Amino acid sequence: MTRIDKDTPIAVIGLGYVGLPLAVAFARHYKVTGFDTKHKRITELNKGHDNTLEIKEDHLQEVRSNLLFSSDSNDLQHARIYIITVPTPIDKFNHPDLSALYKASETVGQFLKQGDIVIYESTVYPGVTEDECAPVLERASGLKFNVDFYCGYSPERINPGDKEHTLTKILKITSGSTPETANRVDELYQTIITAGTYRASSIKVAEAAKVIENAQRDINIAFVNELAKIFNLIGLNTLDILEAAGTKWNFLNFKPGLVGGHCIGVDPYYLAQKAQEAGYHPEIILAGRRLNDGMGQYIADEVIKLMVRKKIQVTGSEVLILGFTFKENCPDVRNTRVIDIVTRLKEYHINVCILDPWADPKHVFQEYGITCQNEHIADRQFDAIIGAVAHQEFETIDVQQLCKENTVVYDIKGMLPAELTHGRL
């Protein structure tokens, strides 16, 4: 097995929100090849720009002597450690889509050599690394798993847009397909993770630990979303109630809202898939998913009800949505559930205007086929305004100026002036 030292070449496959910070962190200690199939992404990185805003330009510049960005798979051939960080989304039926993981494994398999280690960071259900990916590596390389090459799993814990809990400051779970591999993988991550590492007893344990982290958050958010629906029916302010309940030392601090992104809104389906393969129907996990997936439609319907009560003509009305990304102060629009609000409003032939200073309008149109209007809108007024994503820029927005005499203001995130708000989660 490859011994890891400062001369060990590393390849990171996938340079998104997870892969790029990882490649930069390792490049401070090792020679690293950062590989991505998206040529545009590689071009931007070679120019020193990260459009995910996770890595500053000066940080990219600091490691350029140790970090090669490439979309040519031949540049992977000299690596001895391969780290795969590609997306693991779900399909339209909410089933795990492992196609990117298989493709990355095939690519790496072409260059595997005796003693190499392949580490996966993508979120999966227990068993994927050893039962799904290792056979792909074997077929592509002609080598034998745990004899000629080895695997590790160290789940990503990146929180996009979070400048406090960054890669090196988050405790890292590590694991390996053999005890010796586990030691090597753990030692490797210890060189970059200042928060420390936790070596799991097996790869499957590490895979399971990751997937339940996000399933747990999803279920807890689903609970407070259900509370918000109940309290709305009986005329109580949910945030006031949560604040009061939060004075108890062991009350869990979760807030209602939309649950999107590439993790929390996706990972529970991976765990559910494995449970169903084992013959068990996971009722709580799937119930939480159904409730959270329905929140966009629920919010749109609540806004429409308020408009009807105020005798606002719904068809042809103008509705402003503040924010489109899946979370605040982050440009990531993957799996944003704001799209569910947009889709529902358009069913009523409402004209929707989206204002989001963080979202790339070209990316929004490419992903969702809708226009994100980031131009100045101070001279416009709307029949309804929905505060969807609490970007810092919205802290100073003059909502009153955007309102007509009877405009409905609905606040999802508690971000708008209470005196102007007619409805909220």
N, C-alpha and C positions, 0 to 999 in steps of 0.2 A: 504494500500500500504506500501511496505517495506520502513522504514526510513533508510537513508544512513548515517552511521557513520564509524569510523575506524575499527569496528568489523564486518562490512558487508562483507561477502565472495563474491568474484567476479570470474566469469569464462570467459575466452576468448577462443572462438572456432575458430581455424584456426591460425597457428603460422608461417605465411609467412612474407613477407616484411611489412605487416600492423599489423598483430596480435602480433608478438613478441615484437616490440617496445612498443605497447600498454600494453601488459602484464607486461613488465619490469617497465614501468612508473607507473602503478597502484600498483605494488608490493612494491613501495617505501612508500605507504600509507595504503594498504589493504592486506588481505590474498587473493592470486590469484591462481586459477588453470588454467594453460595453456593447452588446449586440441588440439590434432591434430591426425588424423587417420593414418598418416604416421609414422610407428614405427621407421624407420631410423632417421627421423627428431627428434623424442623425445629422442632417444639414444644419438644423437650428442649434443642436448641441455643439457641433463643431465651430459654430459662430459664437459660442459662449452664451446662448440664451436657452433657458428652460421655461417653456410655456405653462408648465404646471405650477410655477412659482415656488417650488419646494427648495430649489438650490439657487443661491445667489450667484451672479456672474463672477464675482471675485473668488468665490469658493471653487467654481469650475476651473478658473484660471490657475488656482493654486496647485491643482493636481494634474494639469494637462500633460506634464512630462511622464506621468505614470499611467495615464488613462487614454485608451484608444476607443473612439466611437466608430462603429462600423455597421453596415447592413450587408456586408459580404461574409457569408458563413465560413469561408475559408480562413478568415482571421481567427477562428475559434480553435484551429488545429493544434496550437501549441499549449493550450491551457491544461492544467492538471486538476483544477477544481472548477466545476461548472455549477453555477447557481441560477436556478430557473425561477423567474418571478412573473410569469405571464398571467393574464386575467383568467379567472374561472367563473364565468357568468352562468345564467340560467337561460333556457330557451323560452319560447312563447307558451310552453305548457308547464313552465316552472320546474323543468327537469334540469339537472346539472349538465352543463356543456363543457366537456373536457377536451374539445377539439384543439384548442391552442396549446394545451398541456401535452397532448399526443404529438403535435407538430414540433414543438420545442424539443421533446424527447427524441424524435426521429433525427432532428438536426444535430443535436449533441451526440447521438449514437454514432453518427458517421465519423466522429473524430475521437471516440473513446480509445484510451490506451490502457495497457496493463497498470493497475494500481490507481486509476483515476477515481475521483469521488464526485458524484452528482448530488447536489443539495437542492431540494424543492422548498420554496417559500409560499407558493400559491395555496390558498385556502381550499381544502378538499375534505371529503368524508373519510373516516378511518379505513385504511386499506388501499387507497389509491396509489400511493408511492410505490409500495412493494408489489401489489397485485395487478396494477394497471400500467404504471410507468416503467418499472424495471423490465417487464417483458418486451416493451417497445425498444428500450435501450439494448436489450440482448439481440433482438432481431436486426436492428440497424447496425450493430457493431460486430456481431458474431462472437462476442465475449460472453462469459457466464457471470451472472449476478452473484456477488459475495464470494467469488473466486478470483475473477479477473478485474472487476470493478465493484464499487460500493455506493450506497446511497445514504443520504442524510435528509432530515426534514427539520426546518426551523421556521415556524410560521411567522409571517409578517405581522407587525402590530403598528404599522404606520397609521397616523391619524391625519389625513390630508388637511392642510391649512393650519395645523396646530404647530406654532413656533416654540412652544414650551416642551411638549412631549415629543421630541424628535427621536430619530432612529437610535442614536447612541445612548439616549437617556431613558430608554424603555427596557426593562428586564427582558431578556431573550430566552425563549425555550429552544433547546437544541436536542437532537437525537440522531442515532445512526443505526444502520442495518446490522452491525456487529458491535460488540463492546469496544473494540479498538477504533472502529469508525466513529462511534459516539464520542470517544475521547478526542479524536482529531477534529471533529466538527465543533465541539465545545471550545477547544483551544483556539480554533480559528476565529470564532466570534468573540472570544474574550479579548482579542487584540483590538476590537473596535467598539465594543459595547461597554461604556463606562458604568452603566447601571448594573452590570453583572449578567450572568447566565444561569439558567436552570436546566439541568440535563434530565430529560424525561426518560423513563425506563424503557421505552420503545418508540418506534416511529408512529405506530398506531395510537399510542397514548398522546403523543404530541399533536397528531392530526385531530384527534377528538377534542383535546383541550382548546385548540383554536376555534373549532366550529361551535363549541358550546359558549365561548365568550360572547359571540355576537348573537347567538340564539337567546341567551339570557337577557341581553339588552333589549332585543326585539320584543320578548314577552313582557318585560317590565314597561316598556313604552306602550304596548298594546293595552295593558291594564289601565294606565292613566288616560289613554285615549278613550277607553270605554267610560271611565269616570267622567271625562269631559262631556261625553254625550249625555250621560245621566244628569249631571249638574246643570247642563244647558236646558234640559227639559223642565227642571224644577226651579230655574231662575237663579242659580248660584254661580259665583265666580270661581272657576276651577283653580286658578293660580292662587287666589286668596286662601282656598282650602288647603292646597298643597303647602303653602307657606306656613300655615298654622300647624298642620300635621308634621311638618319638618322640624318642629321644635323638639320632637322626641329623638333621643340620641341614635336609635337604630332604624329610623324611617328612611327608606331609600329615596334619594333625590332624583326622580325622573320627571320630565315635563312632557305634556302632550304635544303632538305635532306630526309632520310628515316623516316617514321613514324610507329614505332612499339610499343612494350611493352603491358602491360596489361590494359592501360587506354586510351590514346589518339587514338590509332588505333582500339579500341573496343567500347568505350562508345557512339560515335555518332550513332552506329547501334541500341543501346538501345533506344535512343530518336526517331530515325526513326521508330522503331517498334511501339512505342506508337502513333506516329503521324499517321501512316498508319491504326492502329486500330480505330483511330478517323475519318478516311476517308480523310486524307490529305497526299498528296505525297510531302515529304520534298526535294525539288529539290537541293537547295544549299548544304545541309548536305550530301546528297548522291553523289552529283557531286564532292565534296571535297574528300570524301572517295574513289571514283573511281580513281581520279587523284593520290592521295597518294598511293593507293594500287598498282598502275602501275609504280611507280618510280623505283623499283628494276629492272624490265624488261627493262625500258628505259635506265638505267645506263649501264646494260650489253650490250644492243644493241649499245650504243654510243662507248663503249670500242671496240667492235667487228669492228665497222666502222673504228675507228682509226687504228686498227691492219691491216685491209684490205688496207687502204691508205698507210701504211708503208710496204706493201707487206709481212706481216708476215703470215705464214701458220696458219690458225685458228684451223683446226682440228688437235688434238694432241698437241696443244700448252700448255704452262705452265703459269697459271695465279695465282698470289698471292693476296689474300684478307687480308688486315690488319684490323682485328676486326670482331667479330661475334655477340657480345651481342647487345641488343636493344639500348643501350646508353653507353656513355663513363664512364670509371672508375666504372663499376658496373658489377657483375657476372650474372645478370639476362638475360637469353636467350629466355624468353617467348615472343612469337609473334615477334621475331626479323625479320625485313624485309630484312636483309642481305641474308637470305635463298632464296629470290626471285632472287637475282643476281646469286647465286650459281646454282639454278635450270635452269635459262636461259642459262648460260654459258655451262652447261653440255648438253643441247640440241644440242650444236654445237660440242660435243665430246671434250671439252676442259678439261684438267686436272687442277683441282682447288686445291690450297693449302691455308688453312686458318690458320692464325697466330693470336691468341688472348690470351694474358697472364692472362686475367680475367675469361674467360669461362672455365668451367669444361668439359674436353673432353668426359668424361663418360656421362655427362648430355646432351651434344650436340648430341652424338651418339644415346642416348636413345630417345631424342625428335625428331630428324630430320634424323637419319640414316646416318649421314655423319661424317667423321673424322676431328677433329680439331687438326691440327698438331702444337703443342706448343714446339716441340723440336728445337734445334739450326738450323737455316737455312742460316747462314752466308756464307756457301760454295756453295749455290745454286744461280742460276740466272734465271730470269723469262722473258717471252715474254710480259707480262703486269702485272702491279701492281695497285691495287685499294685501296685507302685509304678510308675505310668505317666507322670506329669508332675511334674517337679521344682519345684513351686511353693515359694517361700521358706517358706511356712507349714508345710510338711511337714518342715522341718529340725528342728523341736522336737516333732514328734508322737511319742507314746509307743506305738510299735508293739507292744511286749510286752504292754501292757494290752489290746490288741485281739485277742490270740492265744489260742486254746485250747491244750491241751497239745501237740497235734501239728499245728498250723496250718502250711500251706505259705506261705512268703513268697517272692515272685518280684519281683526288682528289675530294671526295664528301664533306669533312668537312673543307677544307682549312687548312689541317694539314701537308701537304708535301711541300718541297721547291718549290717555284713558278718556278724557272729556270729549274726544272726537269719535270714539269707538262705539259702534252699535252691536257688534258681535265679536266673540273671541272663543278660542278653545279653552 
